[in-house]
Amino acid sequence: MLKYKLRGGAVKASILAAAVIVVPMAFSAEEDMPSVEEMWKIIQQQQKQILELQQNAQITEVKIEATADAVEQVASADVSVLSRWAEKTSMGGYGELHYNNLENQLDGGKADKEEIDLHRFVFYFGHQFDDDLRFYSEFEVEHAIAGDGKVGEVEIEQAFIEWDYADKHRAKGGVFLVPVGIINETHEPDTFYGVERNLVEKNIIPATWWEGGVGLTGEISPGLSYDLAATSGLFLDDGEYKIRDGRQKTGKAKADDFAYTSRIKYTGLAGLELAATLQYQSNLLQSEIQSSGAADVDALLFEAHADYRTGPFALRALYATWDIDEALDLTKTGASEQTGWYVEPSYRLTDNLGVFARYSQWDNQAADSSDTEYSQTDVGLNYWLHDNVVLKFDYQDQDAPSGKDEFDGFNLGIGWSY
């Protein structure tokens, strides 16, 4: 009797038994049966193949487990990266819907204004790269619909990088709001009275006003700060004379002549802001010769304002004036001086309800000896449904120069920010 010495216990014994049975069956009756030695070689070869299959299966299982672990680690890493990105990225925005019901007091002038307008719809996007470096942007749609022949516009009012290069001192580059006035940098509808923005800052400053360039901001001492900027400038095309018409909005803006802005601001007393801004531009015509014959028109802007709040009472007052080369008078008489001011007291009757009054004067031809000055009185109220959601009503009484459109009536609005 042949004895086999096997290692591996019952499993290997089973393999051997199966081989003893299967191997003889592989031969037909007509063929010679293998010898014992040949059968042993066949059994050993089959056992080797079985062991290789088992090892390959174990290797495959290890690889599958490793792949699953890797996928899990990548997924976890992706979630972690996304979480960190979300923590450093901020979003926000604001909007305002207006209803204007205004009657033109000038016979034969422009039509009365009775309309509903989604005046602005704005998104903010920001990202903090690290403790000292950040990005900020503002994307705006005006008047709801834009495109060829449409009344609206799509604008990027801000898109800049800001860097804290020293303690309490920052530098920025890109497209940003010019540091001037009260509402140019802070103009969300829940932060000011009246449905429409005041006409002095609109027509004289002119808000909202943004440019492309570089700027510095910092604190000189507690409560005393500065802003410096070198940016693209205004451009008054042939025949234009109003400062507001010179905004290029950083869309292929002519940059033959830059503008240089400086501001000093004091906020050392609670509730008080005092500020003054100077801007100089060597040529509002951007070195282009006008049909009037003018080629170089330098301009200096001076603006000063006070914004004071104590308890329920608040007061805003602002004065702004442009001293422009007299060559601009060749385009429009008196345009070499453009000036305006307003004063606005307000009172919060409750936490939610506030009332205001505003008196404004502005003149885009102030150097002219004839009457070219506009004035307007506004009275109204704001009702805050939430700190960032406001309902507005105001009545306006406008006085225009002789022969100019003059609109009186009321305005309703709803505004929000988040």
C-alpha positions in Angstrom: 0.0 0.0 0.0 1.3 3.4 -1.0 1.5 6.0 1.7 1.5 9.7 1.1 2.9 12.3 3.5 0.8 15.4 3.1 1.0 18.8 4.8 -2.0 21.0 5.2 -4.5 18.7 6.9 -7.9 17.8 5.6 -8.0 20.3 2.8 -4.9 19.0 1.1 -6.1 15.5 1.7 -9.3 16.3 -0.1 -7.3 17.8 -3.0 -5.2 14.6 -3.2 -8.3 12.4 -3.1 -10.0 14.4 -5.9 -6.8 14.2 -8.0 -6.7 10.4 -7.5 -10.2 10.2 -8.8 -10.0 12.8 -11.6 -6.6 11.9 -13.0 -7.5 8.2 -13.9 -10.7 9.4 -15.5 -8.7 11.7 -17.8 -7.5 8.6 -19.6 -9.6 6.4 -21.8 -9.7 2.7 -21.3 -7.6 2.2 -24.4 -4.8 4.3 -23.0 -2.1 3.0 -20.6 -2.7 4.0 -17.1 0.1 6.2 -15.7 2.4 4.8 -13.2 2.4 5.8 -9.6 5.3 8.1 -10.2 3.6 9.8 -13.1 0.4 10.2 -11.1 2.4 11.8 -8.3 3.9 14.4 -10.7 0.4 15.2 -12.0 -1.0 15.6 -8.5 1.9 17.9 -7.5 1.4 20.0 -10.7 -2.3 20.4 -10.0 -1.6 21.3 -6.3 0.8 23.9 -7.4 -1.8 25.5 -9.8 -4.4 25.5 -7.0 -2.0 27.2 -4.6 -1.2 29.9 -7.3 -4.9 30.5 -7.7 -5.4 30.9 -4.0 -2.4 33.3 -3.8 -3.7 35.4 -6.7 -7.1 35.6 -5.1 -5.5 36.8 -1.8 -3.5 39.4 -3.7 -6.6 40.6 -5.6 -8.5 40.9 -2.3 -5.6 43.0 -0.8 -5.6 45.3 -3.9 -9.4 45.8 -3.7 -9.1 46.7 0.0 -6.2 49.1 -0.8 -8.2 50.7 -3.6 -11.2 51.2 -1.3 -9.1 52.7 1.4 -7.5 55.1 -1.2 -10.9 56.1 -2.6 -12.2 56.8 1.0 -9.1 58.9 1.7 -9.5 60.9 -1.5 -13.2 61.4 -0.7 -12.4 62.5 2.8 -9.7 64.8 1.5 -12.1 66.3 -1.0 -14.7 67.0 1.7 -12.0 68.5 3.9 -10.8 70.8 1.0 -14.3 71.8 0.2 -15.1 72.6 3.8 -12.0 74.8 4.2 -12.8 76.6 0.9 -16.4 77.2 2.1 -15.1 78.6 5.4 -13.0 81.1 3.6 -15.5 82.1 0.9 -18.3 84.6 1.5 -21.4 85.5 -0.5 -24.0 88.2 -0.1 -25.8 90.8 -2.0 -28.6 93.4 -2.1 -31.4 94.6 -4.3 -34.1 97.3 -4.5 -37.4 97.6 -6.3 -38.8 101.2 -6.9 -42.1 102.6 -7.9 -41.9 106.2 -9.1 -44.9 108.4 -9.6 -43.6 111.8 -10.7 -45.2 114.6 -12.7 -43.2 116.9 -14.9 -44.1 120.5 -14.2 -42.6 121.7 -17.5 -45.2 122.0 -20.2 -43.9 120.2 -23.3 -41.1 118.6 -21.4 -40.4 114.9 -20.9 -43.2 112.6 -20.1 -44.4 112.0 -16.5 -42.6 109.2 -14.8 -44.9 106.4 -13.6 -43.0 103.1 -13.6 -41.8 100.1 -11.5 -38.2 99.3 -11.8 -36.0 96.6 -10.3 -33.3 99.2 -10.1 -30.5 97.0 -8.8 -29.8 93.3 -8.2 -26.4 92.6 -6.8 -24.2 89.7 -5.8 -21.1 89.9 -3.5 -18.4 87.2 -3.7 -15.3 87.2 -1.5 -12.5 84.8 -0.6 -9.9 84.8 2.2 -6.7 83.2 0.8 -4.9 83.6 4.2 -4.9 85.9 7.2 -3.3 88.7 5.1 -4.7 88.2 1.6 -8.3 88.3 0.3 -10.4 88.9 -2.8 -13.6 90.9 -3.0 -16.1 91.4 -5.9 -19.5 92.9 -6.7 -21.6 91.9 -9.7 -24.6 94.0 -10.5 -27.6 93.9 -12.9 -29.4 97.2 -13.3 -33.0 97.6 -14.4 -33.6 93.9 -14.6 -32.7 93.2 -18.2 -29.6 94.0 -20.3 -28.6 93.6 -23.9 -28.8 95.3 -27.2 -31.8 97.7 -27.1 -32.6 96.9 -23.5 -32.8 99.5 -20.6 -30.5 97.6 -18.2 -26.8 97.0 -17.8 -24.6 94.2 -16.4 -21.7 95.6 -14.4 -18.8 94.5 -12.3 -18.4 97.3 -9.8 -15.7 95.7 -7.7 -13.1 93.0 -8.3 -9.9 93.5 -6.3 -7.2 91.8 -4.3 -6.5 93.3 -0.8 -3.3 92.6 1.1 -2.4 93.5 4.7 1.2 94.4 4.1 1.7 95.8 7.6 -0.3 96.1 10.8 -3.3 98.3 10.2 -2.2 99.1 6.6 -3.6 97.5 3.5 -2.9 97.7 -0.3 -5.3 96.7 -3.0 -5.3 96.3 -6.8 -8.1 95.8 -9.3 -11.5 97.4 -9.7 -12.8 99.2 -6.6 -15.0 102.1 -5.4 -13.4 105.5 -5.3 -13.0 106.6 -1.7 -15.3 109.7 -1.7 -18.6 110.8 -0.3 -21.0 109.0 2.1 -22.9 106.5 -0.1 -20.3 105.7 -2.8 -18.7 102.9 -0.7 -21.8 102.1 1.5 -24.9 102.1 -0.6 -27.0 99.1 0.4 -30.7 100.3 0.5 -31.2 99.5 4.2 -28.3 101.9 5.1 -29.8 105.2 3.8 -33.1 107.1 3.7 -35.1 107.8 0.6 -36.1 105.5 -2.3 -33.5 106.9 -4.7 -29.9 107.8 -3.8 -29.4 111.5 -3.2 -29.0 113.6 -6.3 -25.9 115.6 -5.1 -23.8 112.5 -4.8 -25.3 111.1 -8.0 -24.7 114.2 -10.2 -21.6 115.8 -8.7 -19.4 113.0 -7.1 -20.7 110.9 -9.1 -21.9 107.8 -7.2 -21.8 104.9 -7.7 -18.2 105.5 -9.0 -15.6 102.8 -9.5 -12.3 102.7 -11.3 -9.4 100.3 -11.9 -6.0 100.8 -10.3 -4.2 100.5 -7.0 -4.8 101.9 -3.6 -3.6 102.1 0.0 -5.6 102.3 3.2 -4.4 102.5 6.7 -4.8 103.9 10.2 -2.6 106.8 11.3 -3.8 106.8 14.9 -6.9 105.4 16.6 -9.9 106.9 14.8 -7.8 108.6 12.1 -7.4 106.8 8.8 -6.2 107.6 5.2 -6.9 106.4 1.7 -4.7 106.9 -1.4 -5.4 105.7 -4.9 -4.1 105.9 -8.4 -6.8 104.8 -10.9 -8.2 105.2 -14.3 -9.9 108.5 -14.8 -13.0 110.1 -16.2 -13.4 110.7 -19.9 -15.7 113.4 -21.3 -16.3 112.4 -24.9 -17.0 115.1 -27.5 -19.8 117.4 -26.4 -20.1 115.8 -22.9 -19.7 118.1 -19.9 -21.5 116.5 -16.9 -19.1 114.7 -14.5 -21.4 111.7 -14.3 -21.2 111.2 -18.1 -17.4 110.7 -17.7 -17.6 107.4 -15.9 -15.9 104.7 -18.0 -16.8 101.8 -15.7 -13.5 100.1 -16.4 -14.6 98.7 -19.8 -11.7 99.3 -22.1 -11.3 102.6 -20.3 -9.1 105.2 -21.9 -6.1 105.6 -19.6 -3.9 108.3 -21.2 -4.5 110.3 -18.0 -4.9 108.7 -14.6 -6.7 110.1 -11.5 -5.1 110.5 -8.1 -7.3 110.4 -5.0 -6.6 111.0 -1.3 -8.9 110.9 1.7 -8.6 111.6 5.4 -11.3 110.3 7.7 -11.9 110.7 11.4 -14.1 108.3 13.4 -12.6 108.8 16.9 -15.9 109.7 18.5 -18.7 107.2 18.8 -21.3 107.8 16.0 -19.3 110.4 14.2 -17.6 110.3 10.8 -15.8 113.3 9.3 -14.0 113.0 6.0 -12.5 115.0 3.2 -11.4 113.9 -0.2 -9.2 115.4 -3.0 -8.9 114.1 -6.5 -6.8 115.4 -9.3 -6.9 114.4 -13.0 -4.7 116.1 -15.5 -7.0 115.7 -18.4 -10.7 114.8 -18.5 -10.5 114.5 -22.3 -7.9 111.8 -22.1 -5.7 113.7 -24.6 -8.3 113.6 -27.3 -9.0 116.8 -29.2 -12.6 117.8 -29.0 -14.6 119.5 -31.8 -14.8 122.5 -29.5 -11.0 122.9 -29.9 -10.2 121.9 -26.3 -7.5 119.3 -25.8 -6.4 119.5 -22.2 -8.9 119.9 -19.3 -7.5 119.3 -15.9 -9.9 118.9 -12.9 -9.8 119.0 -9.1 -12.5 117.5 -6.9 -12.9 118.5 -3.3 -15.5 116.7 -1.1 -16.2 117.0 2.6 -18.9 115.4 4.7 -20.2 114.7 8.2 -22.2 111.7 9.3 -23.4 111.8 12.9 -25.6 109.5 14.9 -26.6 109.8 18.6 -29.4 107.8 20.0 -32.4 108.0 17.6 -31.2 111.2 15.9 -28.9 111.3 12.9 -27.5 114.0 10.6 -25.8 113.9 7.3 -24.3 116.8 5.5 -22.1 116.8 2.4 -20.4 119.4 0.1 -18.7 118.6 -3.2 -17.2 120.8 -6.0 -15.2 120.4 -9.1 -12.7 123.1 -10.2 -12.2 122.3 -13.9 -10.1 124.0 -16.6 -12.1 126.8 -18.3 -11.5 125.0 -21.7 -14.5 122.9 -20.8 -16.7 126.0 -21.1 -16.1 125.7 -24.8 -18.2 122.5 -24.7 -20.8 123.9 -22.3 -21.0 127.3 -20.8 -20.3 127.3 -17.1 -19.2 123.6 -16.9 -15.8 124.5 -15.5 -17.4 124.5 -12.0 -19.8 121.8 -10.9 -21.0 122.0 -7.3 -23.5 120.6 -4.9 -24.4 120.1 -1.2 -27.2 118.6 0.9 -28.2 118.3 4.6 -30.3 115.4 5.9 -31.6 115.1 9.5 -33.4 111.9 10.5 -35.1 110.5 13.6 -35.9 106.9 14.6 -39.4 107.0 16.1 -39.1 103.3 17.0 -36.6 100.5 16.4 -38.3 99.9 13.1 -39.6 103.3 12.0 -37.6 106.3 11.0 -38.4 109.6 9.3 -36.2 112.0 7.4 -36.0 115.3 5.5 -33.4 116.3 3.0 -32.6 119.6 1.2 -30.2 119.4 -1.8 -28.7 121.8 -4.3 -26.6 120.9 -7.3 -25.4 122.7 -10.5 -23.3 121.2 -13.4 -22.9 124.7 -14.9 -22.1 126.7 -11.8 -19.6 128.9 -13.5 -22.4 130.3 -15.7 -23.9 133.6 -14.6 -27.4 132.5 -15.6 -29.7 130.3 -13.5 -28.6 126.7 -13.9 -29.1 125.4 -10.3 -31.4 122.6 -9.3 -32.8 122.1 -5.8 -35.0 119.5 -4.2 -36.7 118.8 -0.9 -37.4 115.3 0.1 -39.4 114.1 3.1 -40.3 110.5 3.9 -39.9 107.4 6.1 -38.2 104.1 6.3 -39.8 101.0 7.9 -37.4 98.2 8.7 -39.1 94.7 8.7 -35.6 93.4 9.6 -32.3 95.1 10.1 -31.6 94.3 6.5 -35.0 94.6 4.9 -36.7 98.0 4.5 -39.8 99.6 3.1 -39.5 103.2 1.9 -41.7 106.1 1.1 -40.8 109.7 0.2 -42.3 112.8 -1.5 -40.0 115.1 -3.6 -40.5 118.7 -4.5 -38.0 119.8 -7.2 -37.1 123.3 -8.4 -35.4 123.4 -11.8 -33.9 126.2 -13.9 -36.3 128.0 -16.3 -37.1 125.8 -19.2 -35.8 122.6 -17.7 -37.7 119.4 -16.7 -38.9 119.6 -13.1 -40.4 116.5 -11.4 -42.6 116.4 -8.3 -44.3 113.4 -6.8 -43.8 110.4 -4.6 -41.7 107.2 -4.6 -42.1 103.8 -3.0 -39.5 101.2 -2.5 -38.4 97.9 -1.0 -34.8 97.1 -0.4 -32.8 94.2 1.1 -29.2 93.1 1.8 -27.7 89.9 3.1 
